[in-house]
């Protein structure tokens, strides 16, 4: 009984700290300045690798739909617009075995991306050299498409985070 009051007091102090320290944090995207929607027209492909523009455009649209912070809408109804281009692509051997046979390949993709408010010239963010890579193993039966997709998945996540989370 002698420890009951200090334990109860400690419990309420801890509860108050938890409630008030977490209570001011919000997941709402205040950095978006009231934007609620985004248009994602087809990205341009300045490389010779066919289909990369579709991978980025479809993947980005799907990621924004899944995230649900911004609604994906046609250009005429959007608060923001995501424009960009696939600016470079490289596909090359990455690892070899002892007999110098390629085991893995690396796919490097670079994008130019701009997220801009539709009704003004204000740019939320822009990066003309957003790059990442994907590695695939021919030993495991993986294909170049899987390497391309791995690179695009990383790029798409980066675009989403910079747009809705401000990272």
N, C-alpha and C positions, 0 to 999 in steps of 0.2 A: 504494500500500500504506500510505502514511503516514496517509491519511484513513479507512482501513477501520475501525479501532477506534472513533473518535468517531462515525462514521455508524451503526455497529451499536449503540453505546451510546444514541445519540439515538433510534434506532428502538425499542429496548426501553423507554425512558422514555416515549415517545409511546404505545406500546402499553399500558403499565401505566396511564397517565393515562386513556386511552380506556376501558379495561375497568373500572377502579374508579370513574370518574366516572359512567358509564352503568349500571353494575351495580346501583346502589342505587335507580334509578328503576323504578317499576312502573306498569303501566297498570291495575292492579286497583283497584276502587272502594272503598277503605277507608272513605270517608265514608259509605257505605251501612250501616255497622254490622252486617254479617252478612246483610243482606237479599239474597235470591237471586231473588225473583220479584215481579211487579207485576200488579195487576188494573186494568183500564181500562174501567169501566162507561161507558155513553153519557153524554156531557156534556149539560147542559141548554142549551137555546137560548132566551135571553131577548130575542131580536130578532125582527123580522118577516121576515128573510131565511131562506127555507126551505133546509134541508139543511146548514147550517153545523155543526150538532152531529154529523152523520155524517162530514163532512170531517175534523174534528178527532179524533174517536174512532177512525175507521179509519186515518187517517194516523199518529196517535200509536202505535197498536198495531203497525202495520207498521214504523215506525221503531225501536221497541224490539225487535221480532223481528229486524230487520236488524242492529242494534247487538249484540245477543246478550249484553249484560252482565247483564241481568235477563230472566228467562223471563216471558212473558205467560201468565197463568193465570187461572182463574175466581176470584172474590172469596174463596170459602171456602178456597182453598189458597195465597193470596198473602201475602207478607211486607209489601208496600206496596200502597197503593191510590191511584190518581190520580183525583181528582174535580175537577169544574169546570163552568163555564158560559161560553157566549158571551154577553158582557154588552153589547157594542155593535157596531154595524155602520154604516159610512158608505160610500156609493158616489157619487162626484162627478167632474165634469170636472177634468182635471189640466193638460193643455196644449192650446193652440189654434194654428191656422195664421193666416196674415195676414188671411184673411176671417172670422176668429172662429168657425171650425168646429172642434169638438172633435176632437183627434187622439188623445189618450190619456185614460183614466179611471184613478182611483185607488180602491182598495177598502181601507178601514181596518177592522181587526177587533181587538177587545179581549176578553180572557179573564180569568176568575178561576180560578186553578188552585191546588190543594193536593195535595201528595204527603205521605201520612201512613202511619206504621206501623200495621198492622192490629190487632195485639195490645196496643196502648198508645195513649195520647193524644199521643204524641210526633209532631211534625210535622217532616218532613225539610226542606221549604221550602214557602212559600206566597206567592202574588202575586195581589192582587185587581185589578191593572190591567196585565196583560201585553198589550202592544199591538204591532202591526206592520202593514205595508201591502203591497199588491201593485199594480203598474201594468200595464195592458194597452193595446195600441194597436189602435184600430178601423181605422186605415189599413192595418195589416198583417193585418187579418182576425181578430184575437184577440177573445175573448169575455169577458164578465163572469165566467164560471166560471173562466177562466184567471187573472184578477186575484185572485179569491177563493182559488184554489189557491196562487198565489204568496205571498199573505199567510200562509195556513195553513202552508205549508212552512217559512217563517221561524219562526213560532211553535212549530211542532213541534220544530224543531232546538233552539230555546232551551229548551224543556221537557226534552228529552233531555239536553242539556248540563248544565243545572242539577241534574238528577237523578243521572246517573251519573258526571259529571266534576266536579261541585261548582262549576261556573262560574256 
